[in-house]
Every structure is written in C-alpha cells, then in structure tokens.
Amino acid sequence: MDLEQPFHGIRSPRVGPATIATLIAAYSERMSTAQFFSHVTAAHLHGLPLPRRFASSGVIHVCVDDPAERQRVRGTVAHHARPGTVRRVDIGGYRVAAPVDVWRQLAAVLSLDELIVMGDALVGGKRPLATMAELRTGVARHAGKRGARRLREALEWVRPGVLSPRETEIRLLLVRAGLPEPEVNAPLTDRSGRKIATGDLVYREYRVLVEYDGEQHRTDEEQYHWDIDRLDAIMEADWRVVRLNKTHIRLKSASAVRKVDTALRDRGWRP
C-alpha cells in the first residue's frame, strides 16, 4: 500500500488528495496533550462559515498555552495563547478552541462582514453554538488585541436566528441601503393571526417577505414543489413576496435593493 507523509513523523495510506478532514486526523496522531486545534482549523471543525480563500489552504492551525510546547511543523501554523484565555472543547475526540474564542482568534484576518457572518452562525441555526451574552463577553475579553475594533463593530450587526450566510448578506445589503431592518426567520401569519409559515427576512408591519432561493430550491424537485405551495399560501394571506438569489446579491445588488424598496413603498413604507 502506498504511504504518504502529511506531517513529519506521520505516515498514512495514500487514499487520494488530502482534505482538511484527513489532515486534521493525521496531525492529531502526533499532538501533545498541551496542543489543540485553533483559528481556521477550529472554525472548520465547528462548522462555521469561512471565506473561500481559506477553503483549500491545506494548512493546520495548532495552539498551545505554554510557548515551550509550541512546535513548528511543516504544513502547520503554530499559535500561542496566554494561559486561561482560550477555552477548549471536545469535537469527535479532538481538542478544539471553543466557538466564541475561534471568532475572536479570527478577528485579525476576517473582514467586518465575514465576522458578522460568522457571528450570526454562532448564535443562529437550529442548535446555536453560543449566545449573544457569550459574544459580548468574548468581545470584552478581546479588548486591546488585533482586530478588537472590527470585532466590536461586528457584534453590533450580529442577530440571533439566522440560518445561512446568504440571509446575513441580504440583511446587510438592505439595511446599508437605507431600508428598515427586517426580522430574521420570523413567523408569518394570516389576517386572523394564525401562523402559516416562517419567512427568511420579514417586514411584519408592511407584510413584505424577502426570501433567498438557494440551489436546493431549483435542483431538488420535492423542495421546489413544496416551495410553490408554501409561497402560494403566503401570498393568499396578503403577503408581498420578493425572491432573491445569489446573482442578486453578488452581481445585481442595486436591483435587489430596488425590488425590496418598491415592495415596501407599495405597502406604505416611507423613508
């Protein structure tokens, strides 16, 4: 069997191109008890959204409290954290920096909007990894460190309940264009107050719903038909629906803002 050496002292079967998962597994075999995965590698293990530029870096980030334990190994980035400043959790048997601490660690390398997206992911989803109180505590602990100002600004934009980075991007686009801020993944009701659905971005006062159509909405036939029935029920309850996709966000942002602006004005909103 062909063997490869992803890191010094580690040999493993060659089963194809290395992935972040295989590199993490390989490096874990040589980690000391003082080491833990951090930064971009920890974000991957937590399932946090990362910019595309980090998707295929092929580099593992490892951190220690004791600088004497820091090892410089080809294919890794070695970090040092002051004792007691980074909490560790267990993920599948791996020692990993805690979610909020990962957000803090990446404040120096992520843009403002990338930090907002990750912050939304921390307090969003069906099983949030953190609370807003924990984010606030993390920001306070990061004072005076690289990226502290950007992290503090990002916190002001983070909202619980977000289910995808695209929802964050649309919300930021609309609010920065001067439109009111929508509720995130909020219940929609008919005129009698009965809940009929949950909407992505909701302007309840004006009964305007902004929906993001991802790839699964057109490639999954069952999802597609379910969406049609769901949106029909929403519109029958007198909601104005604006549907956006990734092209609107990345290439036609002015068009997206105009569509939502028109819907809101038609329902009585005025700047």
RONU-34537 format. One line per 8 residues: for each residue z, x, y of N, C-alpha, C. Coordinates in steps of 0.05 Angstrom, whole numbers. Each point is the difference from the previous one (the first is absolute). Layout:
N
Z/X/Y/Z/X/Y/Z/X/Y ~ ... $
***
This chain:
271
0/17/-24/0/-17/24/0/18/25 ~ -17/-7/19/-1/15/25/25/-5/16 ~ 11/22/12/24/-3/17/-7/8/28 ~ 15/-11/19/-3/8/28/27/7/11 ~ 1/15/22/25/8/12/1/-10/29 ~ 10/-25/3/0/-12/27/20/15/18 ~ 21/11/-11/20/15/15/8/24/-16 ~ 10/20/13/10/24/-14/21/-7/-21 $
-4/9/-24/19/-5/-21/-3/-27/-14 ~ -20/-16/8/-4/-26/-13/-28/-1/-12 ~ -1/-6/-26/-26/-4/-13/-1/-28/-12 ~ -21/-14/5/-3/-27/-10/-28/-5/-10 ~ -4/-20/-18/-27/-5/-10/-19/-8/22 ~ -25/10/-2/-20/-7/20/-13/-26/-8 ~ 6/-21/16/-9/-27/-7/-18/-12/21 ~ -9/17/19/-17/-10/21/10/10/27 $
-13/-9/22/8/9/26/30/-7/6 ~ 13/19/13/28/-5/6/3/-22/21 ~ 20/-17/-4/7/-21/19/28/6/11 ~ 8/-15/21/27/4/10/20/-6/-21 ~ -5/-20/-17/19/-7/-21/3/22/-20 ~ -22/12/-9/1/21/-20/13/25/12 ~ -5/6/26/12/23/12/31/-4/3 ~ 8/-24/7/29/-5/2/13/4/-27 $
-12/-11/-21/11/2/-27/1/29/-8 ~ -21/15/6/0/29/-8/21/15/15 ~ 2/-4/26/20/16/15/28/-7/-7 ~ 5/-25/-7/27/-9/-7/12/16/-23 ~ -17/12/-16/9/16/-23/14/26/8 ~ -6/9/24/12/25/9/19/-3/23 ~ 6/-25/8/18/-4/23/29/6/-7 ~ 14/12/18/28/5/-4/15/-26/8 $
26/-1/-6/15/-24/6/4/-3/30 ~ -5/21/15/4/-1/29/-25/-10/14 ~ -22/-1/-14/-25/-9/13/-5/-30/-3 ~ -15/-11/19/-9/-28/-2/-27/-3/15 ~ -15/-19/-8/-26/-5/12/4/-13/28 ~ -16/8/19/4/-9/28/-27/-5/13 ~ 2/-7/26/-24/-3/17/-22/-17/-13 ~ -25/10/1/-23/-15/-10/3/-6/-30 $
11/18/-15/3/-5/-29/20/-22/-5 ~ 21/-1/15/20/-21/-3/-12/-27/9 ~ -16/1/21/-13/-25/9/-17/-11/-22 ~ -15/17/-14/-17/-9/-22/18/-13/-22 ~ 22/13/-7/17/-11/-21/12/-27/8 ~ 6/-3/25/11/-26/10/-22/-21/3 ~ -25/8/-2/-22/-20/4/-4/-7/29 ~ 7/18/18/-4/-5/29/-28/7/8 $
-11/-15/20/-28/5/8/-2/26/15 ~ -20/16/-8/-6/26/13/-28/1/10 ~ -5/14/22/-28/3/10/-17/13/-22 ~ -26/-5/2/-19/11/-19/0/30/-2 ~ 7/14/22/-1/29/0/21/12/-18 ~ 20/-16/-8/20/10/-19/-5/-8/-29 ~ -21/-16/-4/-4/-12/-26/-7/21/-22 ~ -14/21/8/-10/19/-20/7/29/7 $
24/4/13/7/27/9/6/18/-24 ~ 9/-11/-22/6/16/-24/24/19/4 ~ 17/-6/20/23/17/6/25/-16/-5 ~ 20/12/-13/26/-13/-5/21/9/20 ~ 15/-19/11/21/7/20/27/-2/-14 ~ 15/22/2/26/3/-13/21/9/20 ~ 23/-12/-1/21/5/20/26/9/-14 ~ 16/16/14/27/8/-10/19/-1/24 $
26/-3/-6/21/2/20/7/29/5 ~ 1/16/-21/8/28/2/-25/18/3 ~ -3/13/23/-24/17/4/-4/21/-21 ~ 22/9/-13/-2/20/-21/-15/-11/-25 ~ -1/-27/-2/-13/-12/-23/-30/-6/6 ~ -8/5/24/-28/-6/7/-19/19/-14 ~ -19/-10/-14/-19/16/-15/-28/-4/11 ~ -14/22/4/-27/-2/10/-19/3/-23 $
-12/-22/-8/-18/0/-23/-27/-10/9 ~ -21/14/-10/-27/-8/7/-5/-30/-7 ~ -11/-15/18/-5/-28/-5/22/-18/10 ~ 21/12/12/22/-16/10/6/7/29 ~ 14/-18/14/11/6/26/30/-3/-2 ~ 14/22/6/29/1/-3/14/-8/27 ~ 19/-19/-2/14/-9/24/30/4/-4 ~ 14/2/23/29/3/-1/12/-21/18 $
20/-15/-10/15/-20/16/29/8/1 ~ 12/-4/23/29/5/2/15/-17/-20 ~ 21/11/-13/15/-16/-19/10/-26/11 ~ -4/-22/-15/10/-26/8/-19/-16/18 ~ -23/12/7/-17/-14/19/-22/-16/-15 ~ -5/5/-25/-21/-14/-15/12/-11/-26 ~ 0/-26/-2/10/-13/-25/-21/1/-21 ~ 9/2/-26/-19/1/-22/3/-26/-17 $
-22/-8/-11/0/-23/-19/-16/9/-25 ~ 3/-16/-21/-15/6/-25/-23/-19/-3 ~ -24/11/-5/-23/-16/-5/-13/10/-25 ~ 2/-16/-22/-12/8/-25/10/27/-10 ~ 25/7/6/11/25/-10/-4/23/20 ~ -14/-5/22/-5/21/20/21/-2/23 ~ 10/22/10/17/0/23/-18/-1/25 ~ 4/-20/17/-18/-5/22/16/-6/26 $
-10/9/22/13/-7/26/-1/-30/3 ~ 22/-12/11/2/-29/4/-22/-9/20 ~ -8/-26/-3/-23/-10/16/2/5/30 ~ 23/-7/12/2/3/29/-1/29/8 ~ 12/17/-16/-1/29/6/-28/11/-2 ~ -17/-11/-18/-28/8/-2/-14/-8/26 ~ 5/-24/10/-12/-9/25/8/20/23 ~ 25/8/0/9/19/20/-14/27/-4 $
-2/10/-24/-13/25/-6/-29/1/10 ~ -14/-22/-2/-28/-1/7/-5/-6/29 ~ 21/-4/16/-3/-6/28/-15/23/15 ~ 2/24/-10/-13/23/13/-29/2/-6 ~ -10/-14/-20/-28/3/-8/-16/-26/1 ~ 13/-23/2/-14/-25/1/-3/-9/30 ~ -22/-14/5/-4/-12/27/19/-23/4 ~ 1/-10/24/17/-23/6/-7/-24/-17 $
-26/-7/-2/-8/-23/-15/5/4/-30 ~ -3/25/-10/5/6/-28/30/-4/-6 ~ 17/8/19/29/-4/-4/7/-30/0 ~ -14/-15/17/5/-29/1/-8/-13/-26 ~ -23/8/-11/-10/-11/-25/20/6/-23 ~ 10/25/0/20/7/-21/26/-14/5 ~ 8/-3/25/25/-14/6/-2/-30/-9 ~ -23/-12/5/-4/-28/-9/2/-1/-30 $
-12/20/-14/1/0/-29/29/2/-11 ~ 16/16/14/28/3/-9/16/-26/1 ~ -5/-16/21/16/-24/2/-16/-25/-8 ~ -24/4/-11/-18/-22/-7/-2/-3/-30 ~ -21/-14/-9/-4/-4/-28/19/-19/-13 ~ -3/-4/-26/17/-19/-14/27/13/-6 ~ 1/27/-2/25/14/-5/2/23/20 ~ 10/-6/24/2/20/21/17/24/-9 $
-9/24/9/14/24/-7/23/6/20 ~ 0/-14/22/20/5/21/4/-24/17 ~ 20/0/17/5/-21/19/-5/11/28 ~ -3/-18/20/-3/9/27/24/17/9 ~ 24/-8/-9/24/15/8/-1/28/-11 ~ -11/4/-24/-3/27/-11/-20/16/15 ~ -22/-13/9/-19/14/16/12/9/26 ~ 15/-17/13/13/7/25/19/24/-4 $
15/-1/-22/18/22/-5/-15/26/-5 ~ -22/-2/-14/-17/24/-5/-11/11/26 ~ -9/-17/18/-11/10/25/22/14/16 ~ 24/-11/1/22/12/14/7/27/-12 ~ -1/3/-26/6/26/-13/-22/20/5 ~ -24/-9/8/-22/19/4/-2/10/29 ~ 19/-9/17/-1/9/28/0/30/2 ~ -17/10/17/-1/29/5/-18/15/-19 $
-11/-14/-20/-18/14/-19/-29/-6/7 ~ -18/15/-13/-29/-3/5/-8/-29/-7 ~ -14/-12/18/-10/-27/-4/20/-22/7 ~ 23/8/11/21/-20/5/-9/-21/20 ~ -14/8/21/-8/-20/20/-21/-19/-12 ~ -19/11/-15/-20/-17/-13/12/-19/-20 ~ 20/9/-15/14/-17/-19/15/-22/14 ~ 13/6/22/14/-20/15/-19/-21/11 $
-23/8/9/-20/-19/10/-11/-17/-22 ~ -4/12/-23/-11/-15/-24/20/-22/-8 ~ 26/6/1/20/-20/-8/-3/-25/17 ~ -7/2/25/-2/-23/18/-23/-19/-10 ~ -19/11/-15/-23/-16/-8/3/-10/-29 ~ 19/10/-15/3/-8/-28/10/-28/-2 ~ -12/-15/-19/9/-28/-5/4/-5/-30 ~ 21/-13/-8/4/-7/-28/-21/-20/-10 $
-4/-1/-26/-17/-20/-12/-29/6/-3 ~ -9/23/11/-28/7/-2/-7/7/-29 ~ -24/-8/-9/-8/4/-28/-22/21/-4 ~ -13/8/22/-21/20/-3/-4/15/26 ~ -10/25/-2/-6/15/25/-20/-14/18 ~ -19/-15/-12/-19/-14/17/13/-21/18 ~ 21/-13/-10/14/-19/17/13/14/23 ~ 10/24/-4/12/16/21/-22/7/21 $
-23/9/-10/-21/8/18/-10/-23/17 ~ -3/-23/-12/-9/-24/15/21/-8/21 ~ 25/0/-8/21/-8/19/0/19/24 ~ -1/26/-5/0/19/22/-25/-3/18 ~ -23/-5/-13/-25/-4/16/3/-24/18 ~ 10/-22/-9/2/-24/16/20/2/22 ~ 23/10/-6/22/2/20/-8/20/22 ~ -11/23/-8/-8/20/20/-23/-10/18 $
-15/-20/-10/-21/-12/16/10/-21/19 ~ 26/-5/0/12/-19/18/5/-28/-11 ~ -6/-4/-26/5/-25/-12/29/-2/-9 ~ 11/-25/-3/28/-2/-9/4/11/-28 ~ 24/7/-6/6/11/-27/3/-23/-20 ~ -15/2/-23/3/-21/-20/23/5/-19 ~ 9/-21/-13/19/2/-22/-15/13/-24 ~ 15/14/-17/-12/14/-22/7/-15/-26 $
-21/-7/-16/4/-13/-26/20/-23/2 ~ -7/-18/18/18/-22/7/-10/-26/-13 ~ 18/-19/-5/-8/-26/-12/-17/-17/19 ~ -20/-13/-11/-17/-19/15/8/-28/-9 ~ 1/-18/19/8/-27/-6/-21/-20/9 ~ 0/-24/-12/-17/-21/10/15/-14/24 ~ -12/-21/10/11/-12/24/28/-13/-6 ~ 5/-6/-25/26/-12/-7/21/21/-5 $
-7/26/1/19/21/-4/2/10/-29 ~ -18/-10/-18/0/8/-28/-15/26/-2 ~ 12/20/-14/-14/25/-4/-24/-3/-18 ~ -22/12/9/-25/-1/-16/-10/27/-9 ~ 9/21/13/-9/27/-7/16/21/16 ~ -6/25/-6/11/22/15/-24/15/12 ~ 2/6/26/-23/12/14/6/29/7 ~ -22/17/3/3/28/6/13/4/28 $
-14/-9/20/9/2/28/-2/-27/13 ~ 23/-10/8/2/-29/8/9/-3/29 ~ -17/-16/14/8/-9/27/8/-29/-2 ~ 25/-4/-6/10/-27/-7/-3/-19/24 ~ 6/8/24/-1/-18/23/-28/-11/4 ~ -20/16/-7/-28/-8/5/-15/-8/-26 ~ 15/1/-22/-12/-7/-26/-26/16/-5 ~ 3/26/5/-22/19/-5/9/20/-22 $
-16/3/-20/5/19/-22/-21/22/-1 ~ 9/25/-1/-18/22/-3/4/11/-28 ~ -22/1/-16/1/8/-27/-17/25/-4 ~ 11/19/-16/-16/24/-7/-12/-4/-27 ~ -26/3/-3/-14/-3/-25/-5/28/-12 ~ 16/7/-20/-4/26/-13/-22/-2/-22 ~ -4/23/-13/-21/1/-20/4/-20/-22 ~ 25/-5/-8/5/-18/-23/-8/-29/6 $
-3/-6/26/-7/-27/7/-29/-6/-6 ~ -17/21/-3/-28/-5/-7/-8/10/-27 ~ 16/19/-11/-7/11/-27/13/-14/-23 ~ 22/-14/6/15/-15/-21/-8/-30/3 ~ -16/-10/-19/-10/-27/2/23/-21/1 ~ 20/4/-17/22/-19/0/15/0/27 ~ 4/24/11/13/3/26/-17/-14/22 ~ -26/4/-2/-19/-11/19/2/-30/1 $
-1/-13/-23/2/-29/-2/27/-10/10 ~ 21/15/-7/27/-8/9/2/1/31 ~ -13/21/11/0/3/29/-14/-24/14 ~ -22/-8/-12/-15/-23/12/17/-25/1 ~ 14/-6/-22/16/-24/-1/24/2/19 ~ 12/24/1/23/5/17/-8/-4/30 ~ -22/13/8/-8/-2/28/-9/-28/7 ~ -12/-15/-19/-7/-27/6/25/-17/6 $
21/4/-16/25/-14/4/12/7/27 ~ -1/25/8/11/9/26/-15/-13/23 ~ -27/1/-2/-16/-12/22/3/-30/2 ~ 4/-13/-23/4/-29/0/27/-7/13 ~ 18/19/1/26/-4/14/-2/8/29 ~ -24/3/10/-5/5/29/7/29/9 ~ -3/19/-19/3/28/8/-28/11/5 ~ -2/16/22/-24/14/6/2/27/-15 $
-20/7/-16/1/24/-17/-20/20/10 ~ 9/25/5/-17/22/7/1/21/-23 ~ -22/5/-12/-1/19/-23/-12/27/9 ~ 15/21/-6/-9/27/7/-2/17/-25 ~ -17/21/1/-1/19/-22/1/28/11 ~ -3/20/-18/4/28/9/-21/8/20 ~ -24/-12/0/-20/6/19/8/-8/28 ~ 13/-23/3/10/-9/25/20/20/11 $
17/11/-18/22/18/9/-11/27/8 ~ -18/11/-16/-9/28/4/-24/2/18 ~ -18/-19/0/-25/3/14/-5/-21/22 ~ 13/-23/-3/-5/-22/19/27/-11/11 ~ 17/18/8/26/-9/9/-1/-19/24 ~ -19/5/18/-2/-17/24/-8/-28/-9 ~ -18/-2/-20/-8/-26/-10/24/-14/-13 ~ 17/14/-15/23/-12/-12/19/-11/21 $
5/15/21/18/-9/21/-12/-25/14 ~ -26/1/4/-14/-23/13/2/-25/-16 ~ -3/2/-27/2/-23/-17/28/-13/1 ~ 21/17/0/27/-10/1/7/-11/27 ~ -9/14/21/4/-9/28/-12/-28/4 ~ -25/-3/-10/-13/-26/3/15/-23/-14 ~ 9/6/-25/15/-20/-15/26/-7/14 ~ 14/19/11/25/-6/14/-5/-16/26 $
-20/8/15/-6/-15/25/-8/-29/-6 ~ -16/-3/-22/-8/-27/-7/24/-18/-7 ~ 22/13/-9/24/-15/-7/21/0/22 ~ -8/9/24/18/-3/23/14/25/10 ~ -4/23/-14/13/24/10/-13/10/25 ~ 16/11/19/-10/13/24/15/26/4 ~ -13/21/8/13/26/4/22/-3/21 $
***
